Amino acid sequence: MTSNKEELNRFIDYLQSQLVRNGSEVFLEKRWFADNRERLAAEMGDLARDEGDIFKRLEHDILSHRDQTSHDFFYTHQIFSPLLEKTLNICKQAGLSPVRPVVLANSPNVEPSPAAWPSTHSHILFIGPGTYSFCNYWAKVISTTQYKISQLQEEQRAAEQIETMLTNETIPVDAIKLVLHYALVGSLLGYGKLKQNDLLMGLRVQLLTAMEVFIVAHEVTHFVLHEQFSESGGIRPGSTALEMEQTCDAMGLAVCAAYGSEEDNIYAFDFMGPILFFYSLQLCQEGQNILLGYSPPKSTTHPTCEERIAFTFEFAKKSKVREVTLRNMKDAVIMMEALGHLVKAGVEIVRDRISTDAPKSHNSQ
C-alpha cells in the first residue's frame, strides 16, 4: 500500500515529464551532481573547518539528498526552499498565505518562467534551473554594470554617458552573448562560465535573490487566489486573467519590500530586482526578434515585460515609497536602457554578418 507522499511524488513526476521540452535534456545536468557529490561534500567539509556551520550544513545536505522523483534536482531545493519558506512566512504575517500546503518541485522546463499548479490538496510550485540560471547570469552582468557606474560622478550618470562608458568595457559583449544564447535556446541553461570579480559576489547574490523572491511570491499568490476563486481559476468575479496577473505582481512586490526590509536587501526593498528581471527578459525577447524575426505573440492573459515594469512604478507611487526608492528604480531603468541599446546594436551586427556570410543560392548568383 502506497503512502500519500508516494502518490503525490508520482503525480509530481508525471507533471514534470510534461514540462520537459524536446531536446532540452542535454541542458539538465542531473548526472553532474550525482558524479560530483562526494567531491562537493569534501570541499564543503574543508570549508566548514575554517568558515563555520553553513558549510557543515551544506556538506550534510549534499550527502543526505535523495531525489523524490526522476526529475528532482538538489540545487533547486537548496536555492528555492528557503525563499519559499520566507515568502510563506511573510504572507502569513499579512494574513494572505495559502491555507493548503505548498510543495516545491523541480521544473525540468529550461525557460525562465516557473509554473504554479493550484490544487484542492497540496499546491505545487514548479521552479528550477531555468529560473535560477537566468537570474544568476543577468545578476552578474547587471551588478558589474552598476559597479562600473558607481565610479562615475553623479552628474555623469545619464543614459548617453553610461553608454559611452560601457563601450570601453567587456560588459556589453557578455550581455550580447547571453541574448544570443537565449535567442537560439530559449533559456540561459548551458551557457557556460561567465566570470565576475569575486568582490561583487555579495551584490550579485542580493540582486538575484530579489528577483527570485518576487518570482516565488507571484506564484504563491496564484495559490491564494485559487483557494478564494477556485471555480474561475483564481480570477475574481468581474475581473480578467490580466488583472489576476497584476494582483500576483502586486503581492510579489509587497513581499519583496517586506523581504528587503527583513534581510537588508535594497534590490528587494526598492523593487529593483523585479524591474531588472523584467528588463533582462524583455531584452532577451527583443534580441530573439532581431536575430530570428520571432517575438512572442501578444498574450491576452499576461502583461508584457514593459507593462509589468510600468505597473511596478505605479505600485511604488501608490504605496507612497521613499523618494530614494523611486530614484533607484529610475536609475535601474536608465542603466538597462543604456546597456540594452548597445546589446541590440550588437545583435543587429551579428544578424547582418550571418546574412552576409550565408551561402547564396544558385538563383541569386
Summary of the structure (lengths in Angstrom):
residues: 365
radius of gyration: 21.6
end to end distance: 71.9
largest distance: 71.9
contacts: 1150
relative contact order: 0.10
helix: 70%
strand: 4%
